[in-house]
C-alpha cells in the first residue's frame, strides 16, 4: 500500500508542476492544456441551461440585417445568427450560411438545415431533396434523407433515413408582434445505424412567399434539435 | 422497424416458468445513434462472459476494455481489444496473494488470450465463440473453451435474458469433467518456466467439462448473473489461497455510466468478489472535437459576366506573383495555426507548402489552406496545389480544382464528391522558383514540464515510476536540420529501488534499467543533431548523431521509400551505437554494436497495418520483429508485436522471446480541441536483452505517412470542417 501512496504523491507533484515553454499554444505543456479543458467543462456544467430569449417588437424594429433566431433545445439559450453567404446552386436552390456569435454555422437550403459547422458532431452535408421539394410544393411526399455526420474526431459517417413528409394543414403562427399564415409540414424519418433511430423535423412555410419562417430541425447527435425563427430575411 | 429475433422455448424457460419471446426494440433517440448497443458484459477475466466463465459473444468491433476483478486474494487486470469484428485479444496481469510457494509470497503473472467468434447470433442460433485463455506457455490460467450465448426477451418480466453454455478444457475443464475427447496427455502448469511459447501441444487436451450461466439485464442499469463454474481452482486451493465450497457463483452489476459497470458477487460458496468493467470505443471520442467554423468559400463571379476579373495581368512574372501570394497567405495561415513555408504561383496555378502544428488530421489543415487560398488568390488561379510538410519532408501534393471547392462546399455528399475530383500526387523535394518565408529559420524553442516514466511488472512491485522535471531545447538552423536535447531532473522515483538483478546470458543491453534510473538523477536524456531530406520525390532520408536515447549514443542513418498512394513502404536503417554511462552524462561504457534493420510497412486497408523488421538487434542477435496494428482514422492505435532472434529461449530468459502491446491515443480524443499530441505506452510482459531495439528520435515512416493518401482519405470530411 505504501507504494500506491508513493506513486499517488508522484502523480500529484507531476500534475501541479507548472509547465511552460517559449511560444505558441501548440507547444503548451500537457498539464496546462488538460487543466484548461477541465476548468471550462466544470464552468459549463455549473452555468446550467439558459432560457431562450423573447424578442421584443423594439428589438425586431432595430434589426436592420437578415437575422435568424436559433434556440437550441438541449443546450438552452438563444443566439441570433447573421447571414454570411448566400448562393444559388445549379438546381436553382438557395443555399445560405448563417453564423452565430461564437463562430458556429448553420447551412440552410431553401430553409432546410443541410449542414452545421463548429457546433460539435457537425452535419457535414445532407441530401434533403425530398423535403426541399415538399417545401417548394407545400405538399406531402416520401423520400430518403441522408446525413454525413461528423463523429467528432475528423471522421464521419453517412446515415440514411426513410422519411414521410406530411402537410398538417394551414396554421397561423405568431412571431414577436406579427402573425403569419403558414402551412405546417412535418418530416418524420426512421433509419440510422440501427435502423431504429427516429428524427422529426417541423417546418412552418409562409403561404404567400414559400419561405420557411419557423422550423424545428435536427442539428446532429450532440446538438439535438434547434428551433429556428427567421426574424428578418 | 422491429428487429425479429424469434426463438424456441427452451428448457431454461420452463425452469424459470416464463415464456421467451423475440427481442424487440423501440425507436431510438438520435443522440444515442452512434452509441454501442448490445454490448456484452465482462467476466472476471475481462472477457465477454458471465462471472468467472466466458460467454459466446464478441464485443463491438474496435471495442477496448479494461477489467479489474478481485476475489479470494486474486486480482486480475485485463485489457481486451476487439481487433476485428470476429477476433479479440487480451493481455492480463494478475496477482494471487498468499501463494507462499515457488519462491513467491504473492504470485504475479502475465497472460494473453485470444477469442474467435465462430457464429454471430441469429434469430434461431446462438453466438458461438472459441477461446484460448493464457495460450502462450504453461501459464496458470491456461484453458480453452467453446461457448454459446443466446438472448431472449421475457413475456412476463422486464428486461432481457442471456443464456450461456459451454465446454472447457485445461483450467476450465478441471471440475465436473465428462471425458477427454482429444487425449488426456495435458502437461500441467509449471511455475518458474520461461514460458511465453505457444502451448499448442496442450490445447484441447485433457479433461473437458461443461459450464453454464444466465444473465438477466433487468433494466438499463441493473443486471443479475448466476453461473455454474467448471474451474476447480486446484493450484489455488492446494496452496490455501482460498477454499472452494461450491460450483455456483452469483452476482449483481450496475451500469454507472456508458463506460463504467460495477459488479458485486458471491463466488464458489465462500468468497465475495468485485469487478470493475470499463468499455471504450476508439471511434467514440470522450469529448467530440469542436473546431471553429471556417469562413465560407468566396465564390468568384461568373467568367462570362466579368471577364476582366479573370485577367492574368497580376502574374506578369512568377517571382512577382509568388511573392504577392506568399505575403497575402502568411497571416491567413497563421490565424489557423499553420505556417506557410513557401509559395509559387502563376496566373493559373498556385502551390503552397506549409507546416501544421495544430490539427491531428492533415485533411483539416489542407482544407483550411484551400479556404485561405480561395480568399486571396485572384480569380485566374484555377488549380490549388497544397503540400503538407513535416520538417522539410514534403509529404504529398493535394491538387484541387478551385471550381470544385466552390461548387461542392454546401452540396449533398460533399465529402465523396470532392474526393473523386481530388488528385494526390508525389511532392517534389523542393519548389524551385518559389517565394520562401524568410522568417522561419533559424528557429529556437524550449519547454519545461514534468515527466513520468513508468516501469511495469517487477515481481516485488508491479508498478514503479520515476517522476521529475524535464527541459527540452530545440534549435533548427535551416530546413531539415534539428539540434535538440532533453535534460531531466528526477524528483521522486522507485525504479532505481529495484534490487532484483535478473541474470542474463546476453550483453546487458536493456536489463540495467534500474541502474540507469538510480545513477542518473540529473541526466542528459538526449542530445543530438539530425538532418532529414528528400533525395527524390518518393524517397526520404535521415542522418542522426549524438546521444540518441538514455542508454545509447552514436550515429543512425535511415532511408525510406514511400510513394504517396502506395500501401507499401520499404526502409533501411543502420546504426552504430555505444552504451552510455549509467549517470547519463557524456561518458560511455565499453559495449558498442552495429545494429540496424530492413523494414517493410504495409497498409492492409480499414486501418490494419503491418510492419516487418529484419536485422541485427542491440545484443548482436539477428532476427525479425513482426508488428500488427489497428489504427483508427482519428489516430487511436492498438497493436502487438513479437521478435524472434537467434537467441534461444533459455538464453533469452523469462518470456522466451520479446513481445508486447502498443497503445496510442490522440489527446484530442479526450480534450475535444485540436491537438496533435498523443499519449501512449508500449507494454512488455518483461524487458530482456534479446530482440531489443534502439530508440532513435525522428524515425521517418510516421513522419511521412500522416500526409499520404491513405491517412488523408481516412479523415477526408475534415477538409470541409
Interface residues (C-beta under 8 A of the other chain):
Chain A: X3 X6 X7 X9 X10 X11 X13 X14 X15 X17 X19 X20 X21 X22 X23 X24 X25 X26 X27 X29 X30 X31 X33 X34 X37 X41 X74 X84 X85 X87 X89 X90 X95 X97 X99 X103 X104 X105 X107 X109 X114 X115 X117 X118 X119 X120 X121 X122 X124 X125 X126 X127 X128 X129 X146 X148 X150 X151 X152 X153 X154 X155 X156 X157 X158 X159 X190 X192 X193 X194 X195 X196 X197 X198 X199 X218 X221 X222 X224
Chain B: X1 X3 X25 X26 X27 X28 X29 X30 X31 X32 X33 X34 X37 X283 X284 X285 X287 X288 X289 X290 X291 X292 X293 X294 X295 X296 X297 X299 X337 X357 X358 X359 X360 X361 X363 X364 X407 X410 X411 X412 X413 X414 X415 X444 X445 X446 X447 X448 X449 X450 X451 X452 X461 X463 X464 X465 X467 X469 X491 X492 X493 X494 X632 X633 X634 X635 X666 X667 X668 X669 X670 X671 X672 X673 X675 X676 X677 X714 X715 X717 X718 X720 X721
